Amino acid sequence: MVIRHDDLSLSAQQRAVDDQISAEMHAWCRQASEAIQSRLDRLTMPVSDGCAELAEAMRYSLLSPGKRVRPMLALLTAAHFDHGQDRLLDFACALELVHCASLILDDLPCMDDARLRRGKPACHLQFGEATASLASVALMNQAFSVLAREQHLPSGTRCALIDQLSAAIGARGLVSGQCRDLLERTDRVGAAQMRSINYQKTGVLFELAVVGAATLIQLESQALAQMRQYARNLGQAFQLADDLLESRLYAEGSGKDSNADRSKSGSVHALGEQAIKQKLSDELNNARSKLPAGLGARANWLHLYAEQLFSRFV
């Protein structure tokens, strides 16, 4: 096999272009993350007639350093179609409020009994179970308030987003997913059942992040349907990555407990690391195939972000 000098030169040029795109995306993501953090801070400022310890517990959990994956997906969805982030920032923050609320509940002794979250003691260890539970309720309530007060959006759009958020949280969403994770994974779980649990536990907020953003930028129906499928595959991949983080091999630096799911059906310990990694790779490839063509200079950033999110696993 003869490798031409021109081929090597073109390959080097492509790598340079890819590196430049990656650097630009990372700079943009840093700015977006700072905007999200600043807005979350303002949205949860203590009020004079509220409980100071409740506000402290909310902010302790919410403002701890995190990847902000769900709000970033919303903003990157808009960027994929060459839209700015200004009209989506509060929607993105509402997603993070709900996600944080769910983590507080997941960590409780009656749930996953976790001691560590984002590198710090879990909220219930810092403030007690009662205050932690109430902080979760308050954060979730604040998410609805944020969407309801989006005055620059038509009332119909606000109502649609609130309805979608309610569905993502409720009896067919996060709450159901956590309950099923506790109750159904004690016995052998089939692939379809495990996929359904993962969708409710994780995928619903991924889907809302992408589809909600697509709705806000008024994406046409065919592209919106494609984005929904993209988000569903991405959500499955993320839950598989989270399962890998439960194993000691990947736990270092995760900021959370390891081996909490050792006894659960469908875990890394039950299926094996390579099987989980293959499933993750398949979901990521399926997601890529669903993603519609973007617009503008930031068209590749959404999936580039996703690929880099999972780079340690695939």
C-alpha positions in Angstrom: 0.0 0.0 0.0 1.4 3.4 -1.0 0.5 6.4 1.1 0.8 9.6 -0.9 2.3 12.7 0.6 -0.8 14.7 -0.5 -3.0 12.3 1.5 -1.0 12.9 4.7 -1.2 16.6 4.1 -4.9 16.6 3.6 -5.3 14.4 6.8 -3.2 16.9 8.8 -5.3 19.8 7.4 -8.5 18.0 8.4 -7.2 17.4 11.9 -6.3 21.1 12.2 -9.8 22.1 11.1 -11.3 19.6 13.6 -9.1 20.9 16.4 -10.2 24.4 15.6 -13.9 23.5 15.6 -13.5 21.7 18.9 -11.7 24.7 20.4 -14.4 27.1 19.3 -17.1 24.8 20.7 -15.3 24.5 24.0 -15.0 28.3 24.3 -18.7 28.7 23.5 -19.7 26.0 26.0 -17.7 27.6 28.7 -19.5 30.9 28.1 -22.9 29.1 28.0 -22.1 27.2 31.2 -21.2 30.5 32.9 -24.5 32.0 31.7 -26.4 29.0 33.1 -24.6 29.2 36.4 -25.3 32.9 36.8 -28.9 32.5 35.9 -29.4 29.6 38.3 -27.8 31.7 41.1 -30.3 34.5 40.4 -33.3 32.2 40.2 -32.6 30.8 43.7 -31.6 33.8 45.6 -33.0 33.6 49.2 -36.1 35.6 49.9 -36.7 37.6 53.0 -39.8 35.7 54.1 -38.5 32.2 53.2 -36.7 29.6 55.3 -33.0 30.4 55.2 -31.9 26.8 55.6 -34.2 25.6 52.8 -32.7 28.2 50.5 -29.2 27.1 51.5 -30.0 23.5 50.9 -31.4 24.3 47.4 -28.3 26.4 46.5 -25.9 23.8 48.0 -27.1 21.2 45.6 -28.0 23.3 42.6 -24.9 25.5 42.4 -22.3 22.7 43.0 -20.0 22.4 40.0 -21.7 20.1 37.4 -21.6 19.3 33.7 -25.1 20.9 33.1 -25.6 18.4 30.3 -29.4 18.9 29.9 -29.3 22.7 29.6 -26.2 22.4 27.4 -28.2 20.1 25.1 -31.0 22.6 24.8 -28.6 25.5 23.9 -26.6 23.3 21.5 -29.8 22.2 19.8 -30.6 25.8 19.0 -26.9 26.4 18.0 -27.2 23.4 15.6 -29.8 25.2 13.7 -28.0 28.6 13.9 -30.1 30.1 16.7 -28.8 32.0 19.7 -29.3 31.1 23.3 -31.0 34.2 24.7 -34.6 33.0 24.4 -33.7 29.5 25.7 -31.7 30.3 28.8 -34.6 30.1 31.3 -35.9 26.9 29.7 -32.4 25.4 30.0 -32.3 26.4 33.7 -35.7 24.9 34.3 -34.3 21.6 33.1 -31.4 21.8 35.5 -33.7 22.7 38.4 -35.7 19.5 37.8 -32.6 17.4 37.3 -31.0 18.7 40.6 -34.3 18.0 42.4 -34.3 14.5 41.2 -30.7 13.9 42.3 -31.6 15.0 45.9 -34.4 12.5 45.9 -32.3 9.7 44.3 -29.7 10.1 47.0 -32.0 9.7 50.0 -31.6 6.6 52.2 -35.0 5.3 51.2 -33.9 5.5 47.5 -30.3 4.9 46.5 -28.8 5.8 49.9 -25.9 7.7 48.3 -23.4 9.6 50.4 -21.6 11.6 47.7 -22.9 13.9 45.0 -20.8 16.1 42.8 -17.8 15.5 45.1 -19.6 16.7 48.2 -21.7 15.1 50.9 -25.2 14.4 49.6 -27.8 17.0 50.5 -29.5 14.9 53.1 -26.2 14.3 54.9 -25.5 18.0 55.0 -29.0 19.3 55.9 -31.0 16.3 57.1 -33.5 14.2 55.2 -36.5 16.4 55.8 -34.8 19.6 54.6 -33.3 17.8 51.6 -36.8 16.4 50.6 -38.3 19.9 50.9 -35.4 21.4 48.9 -36.2 19.0 46.1 -39.8 20.0 46.1 -38.9 23.7 46.1 -36.5 23.3 43.2 -39.0 21.4 41.1 -41.7 24.1 41.9 -39.2 26.8 40.8 -38.8 25.1 37.5 -42.5 25.5 36.7 -42.4 29.1 37.9 -39.5 29.9 35.6 -41.4 28.6 32.6 -44.7 30.2 33.6 -43.0 33.7 33.8 -41.4 33.5 30.4 -43.3 36.6 29.2 -41.5 36.9 25.9 -43.1 33.5 24.8 -46.7 33.2 23.6 -49.0 31.8 26.3 -49.6 28.7 24.2 -45.9 28.0 24.0 -45.5 28.5 27.7 -48.4 26.1 28.5 -47.0 23.5 26.1 -43.6 23.6 27.8 -45.1 23.4 31.2 -47.2 20.4 30.1 -44.2 18.7 28.6 -42.2 19.3 31.8 -45.0 17.9 33.9 -45.1 14.8 31.8 -41.4 14.3 32.0 -41.5 14.4 35.8 -44.7 12.5 36.5 -46.1 9.0 36.5 -44.7 8.2 33.1 -41.4 10.1 33.5 -38.7 10.6 36.2 -40.8 9.5 39.1 -41.9 6.3 37.4 -38.3 5.6 36.3 -36.9 5.9 39.8 -39.7 3.8 41.2 -39.2 1.1 38.6 -35.4 1.2 39.1 -36.0 0.4 42.8 -38.7 -2.2 42.3 -38.2 -3.9 39.0 -34.5 -4.4 38.8 -34.4 -6.8 41.7 -35.2 -9.7 39.3 -34.0 -10.5 35.8 -35.0 -7.6 33.5 -35.3 -8.0 29.7 -33.7 -5.6 27.2 -37.0 -3.9 26.3 -38.0 -3.4 30.0 -34.5 -2.1 30.8 -34.7 0.3 27.9 -38.1 1.6 29.1 -36.8 2.1 32.7 -33.7 4.0 31.3 -36.0 6.1 29.1 -38.1 7.2 32.0 -35.3 7.6 34.5 -33.0 9.6 32.2 -34.2 9.8 28.6 -37.3 11.9 29.2 -35.3 15.0 30.3 -32.9 14.5 27.4 -35.8 14.4 25.1 -37.4 17.5 26.7 -34.1 19.4 26.4 -33.8 18.8 22.7 -37.5 18.8 21.7 -38.3 21.8 23.9 -35.5 23.7 22.4 -36.6 22.7 18.9 -40.1 23.9 19.7 -38.8 27.2 20.9 -36.9 27.8 17.7 -40.0 26.7 15.7 -38.3 23.8 14.0 -40.5 22.2 11.3 -42.2 18.9 12.1 -40.0 16.4 10.3 -36.8 17.8 11.7 -38.4 17.9 15.2 -39.3 14.2 14.9 -35.7 13.4 14.0 -34.5 15.4 16.9 -36.8 13.5 19.2 -35.3 10.2 18.1 -31.8 11.6 18.4 -32.5 12.6 22.0 -33.9 9.2 22.9 -30.8 7.4 21.7 -28.6 10.0 23.4 -30.5 9.5 26.7 -30.0 5.7 26.5 -26.3 6.3 25.9 -26.1 8.6 28.9 -27.7 6.1 31.2 -25.4 3.4 30.0 -22.4 5.7 30.7 -23.9 6.4 34.2 -24.0 2.7 34.8 -20.4 2.4 33.9 -19.6 5.2 36.4 -21.1 2.9 39.0 -18.2 0.5 38.6 -14.9 1.1 40.3 -13.0 1.2 37.0 -14.6 4.5 36.0 -15.7 5.9 39.4 -12.6 8.0 40.1 -13.4 11.7 39.5 -17.1 11.1 39.0 -18.0 12.8 42.3 -20.5 10.1 43.2 -20.7 6.7 45.0 -19.5 3.6 43.2 -21.0 0.1 43.2 -24.4 1.3 44.3 -26.1 -0.8 41.6 -24.1 -3.9 42.1 -27.1 -6.1 43.0 -29.4 -4.7 40.3 -30.3 -6.5 37.1 -28.9 -4.8 34.0 -25.9 -3.3 35.9 -22.3 -3.4 34.8 -21.7 -6.2 37.3 -24.6 -8.3 35.8 -23.9 -7.7 32.1 -20.2 -7.0 32.0 -18.3 -3.8 31.1 -17.7 -4.7 27.4 -21.5 -5.4 26.8 -22.4 -2.1 28.3 -19.8 -0.2 26.3 -21.0 -1.9 23.1 -24.6 -0.9 23.8 -23.4 2.7 24.5 -21.5 2.8 21.2 -24.5 1.5 19.3 -26.8 4.1 20.9 -24.4 6.9 20.0 -24.1 5.7 16.4 -27.9 5.4 16.1 -28.2 9.0 17.5 -25.7 10.3 14.9 -27.7 8.7 12.1 -30.9 10.4 13.3 -29.5 13.9 13.6 -30.8 16.2 10.8 -28.4 18.5 8.9 -27.7 21.7 10.8 -27.1 25.3 9.7 -24.2 27.6 10.0 -20.8 27.3 11.6 -22.0 25.6 14.7 -23.9 22.8 12.9 -21.6 20.0 14.1 -21.3 21.1 17.7 -24.2 19.2 19.2 -23.0 15.8 18.3 -19.4 16.7 18.8 -20.3 17.7 22.4 -22.1 14.3 22.8 -19.2 12.3 21.4 -16.8 14.1 23.8 -19.1 13.5 26.7 -18.8 9.8 26.1 -15.2 9.7 24.9 -13.9 7.9 28.0 -16.2 5.0 27.3 -16.1 4.4 23.6 
